[in-house]
Amino acid sequence: MKMQHIIEQCAQQGISITLEESGIGLTGDKHMLTPELLSLIKNNKEELTAYIQSFNNGAVSYTHLTLPTSDLV
């Protein structure tokens, strides 16, 4: 699956994916995060991280999370 497709699915639900010091972070209304979408994110975590880093030149952003990153492990 293309990473852009996952990011677009998140955006349609009002969820943003960011890179955090401890991995991937999600911002937005966690009630909009379906089990299927969460599963997609979890199953593609490494690829999503690399994809986002390619746009940020490896930079990591720090934001407040509405869903703990421990839920993505």
Backbone bond lengths (Angstrom), bond angles and torsions (degrees), N, CA, C in turn:
res aa  C-N    CA-C-N  psi(-1)  N-CA   C-N-CA  omega(-1)  CA-C   N-CA-C  phi
1 M - - - 1.454 - - 1.522 109.08 -
2 K 1.318 115.22 140.50 1.455 119.76 178.97 1.522 109.96 -74.45
3 M 1.318 115.41 137.92 1.462 121.00 -178.20 1.528 110.97 -64.72
4 Q 1.331 116.77 -35.33 1.455 119.89 179.01 1.529 110.46 -60.62
5 H 1.313 117.10 -35.45 1.472 121.25 179.11 1.536 110.22 -64.15
6 I 1.318 117.56 -42.22 1.466 121.46 178.55 1.528 109.82 -64.01
7 I 1.321 116.44 -43.83 1.463 120.90 179.64 1.527 110.29 -62.80
8 E 1.327 117.02 -40.44 1.461 120.72 178.14 1.527 111.46 -65.63
9 Q 1.330 117.29 -39.68 1.462 120.36 177.20 1.529 110.30 -61.79
10 C 1.318 116.33 -41.50 1.465 120.44 177.65 1.528 110.11 -62.64
11 A 1.319 116.49 -46.14 1.463 120.87 -178.27 1.524 110.92 -60.27
12 Q 1.324 117.04 -38.18 1.463 120.37 178.63 1.527 111.62 -63.09
13 Q 1.322 116.89 -26.48 1.460 121.63 178.61 1.532 112.06 -95.67
14 G 1.341 116.54 2.48 1.459 120.40 179.76 1.520 113.26 79.84
15 I 1.330 116.67 21.61 1.462 122.44 -179.71 1.522 108.96 -107.21
16 S 1.329 117.27 133.84 1.458 122.47 175.38 1.521 109.10 -110.70
17 I 1.320 115.53 141.58 1.464 121.59 176.27 1.514 107.47 -103.97
18 T 1.320 116.37 128.89 1.460 121.70 177.27 1.514 109.23 -129.66
19 L 1.313 115.29 163.50 1.462 119.98 173.43 1.514 108.29 -94.97
20 E 1.292 114.92 132.46 1.456 122.52 179.09 1.524 108.34 -118.11
21 E 1.303 115.73 166.52 1.461 120.14 178.84 1.531 110.55 -57.14
22 S 1.328 117.00 -35.77 1.457 120.83 -176.59 1.528 113.09 -96.23
23 G 1.329 118.71 5.40 1.456 121.02 179.00 1.505 111.57 136.44
24 I 1.321 116.08 -144.09 1.461 121.15 -179.69 1.524 109.48 -83.90
25 G 1.335 115.14 139.38 1.453 121.21 175.46 1.514 109.77 -120.68
26 L 1.290 116.07 153.22 1.464 121.94 178.53 1.518 108.99 -123.97
27 T 1.332 116.00 137.50 1.456 120.83 174.91 1.514 107.91 -124.21
28 G 1.302 116.01 149.25 1.456 121.59 -179.54 1.512 110.27 128.00
29 D 1.302 115.77 -170.62 1.461 121.75 -179.29 1.520 109.22 -79.09
30 K 1.327 116.77 109.55 1.468 120.03 -175.92 1.525 112.29 -63.86
31 H 1.326 117.96 -18.34 1.460 120.58 177.22 1.533 112.07 -71.63
32 M 1.336 116.24 -18.02 1.461 121.22 177.67 1.533 111.81 -85.41
33 L 1.320 116.43 -8.06 1.464 121.51 -178.54 1.524 108.59 -85.44
34 T 1.324 115.49 104.90 1.461 120.32 -178.52 1.529 110.19 -74.74
35 P 1.318 117.74 156.95 1.471 120.23 175.89 1.530 111.95 -57.88
36 E 1.325 116.61 -35.89 1.464 120.17 179.56 1.526 111.41 -66.31
37 L 1.334 116.26 -42.54 1.462 120.23 179.94 1.520 110.31 -68.51
38 L 1.322 117.93 -41.51 1.457 121.06 176.98 1.526 110.44 -60.60
39 S 1.318 116.91 -40.48 1.455 121.12 178.05 1.529 110.95 -63.31
40 L 1.328 117.07 -41.94 1.465 120.74 176.98 1.524 111.08 -59.32
41 I 1.321 115.79 -43.88 1.464 120.54 -179.64 1.525 109.99 -64.39
42 K 1.314 116.67 -47.70 1.465 120.98 -179.47 1.526 111.61 -60.56
43 N 1.327 116.46 -44.70 1.461 120.90 -176.35 1.518 113.50 -72.30
44 N 1.320 116.62 -15.33 1.467 121.04 -178.72 1.524 112.05 -122.44
45 K 1.330 116.11 22.78 1.467 121.55 -174.18 1.529 112.48 -56.49
46 E 1.308 117.51 -47.34 1.472 120.34 -178.25 1.523 111.17 -65.11
47 E 1.326 116.32 -42.82 1.459 120.27 -179.81 1.530 111.14 -67.32
48 L 1.328 116.49 -40.06 1.465 120.16 176.89 1.521 111.20 -62.22
49 T 1.327 116.20 -43.17 1.462 120.70 178.85 1.524 110.56 -58.90
50 A 1.323 116.67 -48.52 1.468 120.88 -179.88 1.527 110.91 -63.53
51 Y 1.332 116.60 -40.06 1.463 120.97 -179.51 1.529 110.66 -63.17
52 I 1.325 116.89 -47.22 1.466 120.60 -179.88 1.524 110.57 -66.55
53 Q 1.315 117.53 -40.62 1.464 120.55 178.79 1.525 111.43 -61.96
54 S 1.323 117.30 -32.06 1.460 119.86 -179.94 1.529 111.62 -63.38
55 F 1.326 117.40 -27.58 1.461 121.22 177.47 1.516 111.97 -87.78
56 N 1.316 117.08 -25.27 1.461 121.79 -177.32 1.518 112.68 -98.84
57 N 1.328 117.61 7.66 1.463 121.77 -175.18 1.518 110.92 53.22
58 G 1.329 116.00 37.24 1.452 121.15 177.11 1.514 114.53 83.30
59 A 1.344 117.89 -0.50 1.465 120.44 -178.67 1.523 110.31 -70.86
60 V 1.308 115.06 150.52 1.460 121.54 178.19 1.521 108.04 -114.89
61 S 1.327 116.81 131.00 1.460 120.18 177.67 1.520 109.14 -100.33
62 Y 1.314 116.17 155.06 1.457 121.83 -179.22 1.521 108.30 -121.88
63 T 1.315 116.83 121.37 1.458 120.97 179.63 1.517 108.87 -138.02
64 H 1.314 115.95 169.80 1.461 120.77 173.93 1.515 108.52 -76.42
65 L 1.301 117.15 140.76 1.456 121.75 -178.45 1.519 110.32 -105.09
66 T 1.322 116.19 141.85 1.449 119.96 171.06 1.522 109.97 -98.04
67 L 1.316 116.73 -13.86 1.461 122.21 177.30 1.516 107.13 -128.57
68 P 1.308 119.39 118.09 1.467 121.29 -177.69 1.527 110.92 -57.68
69 T 1.335 115.78 140.69 1.456 119.94 -179.85 1.527 111.47 -64.18
70 S 1.314 117.78 -19.99 1.473 120.45 177.93 1.522 110.64 -63.62
71 D 1.341 117.80 -23.62 1.457 121.37 177.92 1.535 111.48 -70.85
72 L 1.326 116.46 -15.35 1.460 120.43 -177.30 1.517 112.99 -97.05
73 V 1.294 118.38 0.09 1.457 121.55 -177.15 1.506 110.15 -75.79
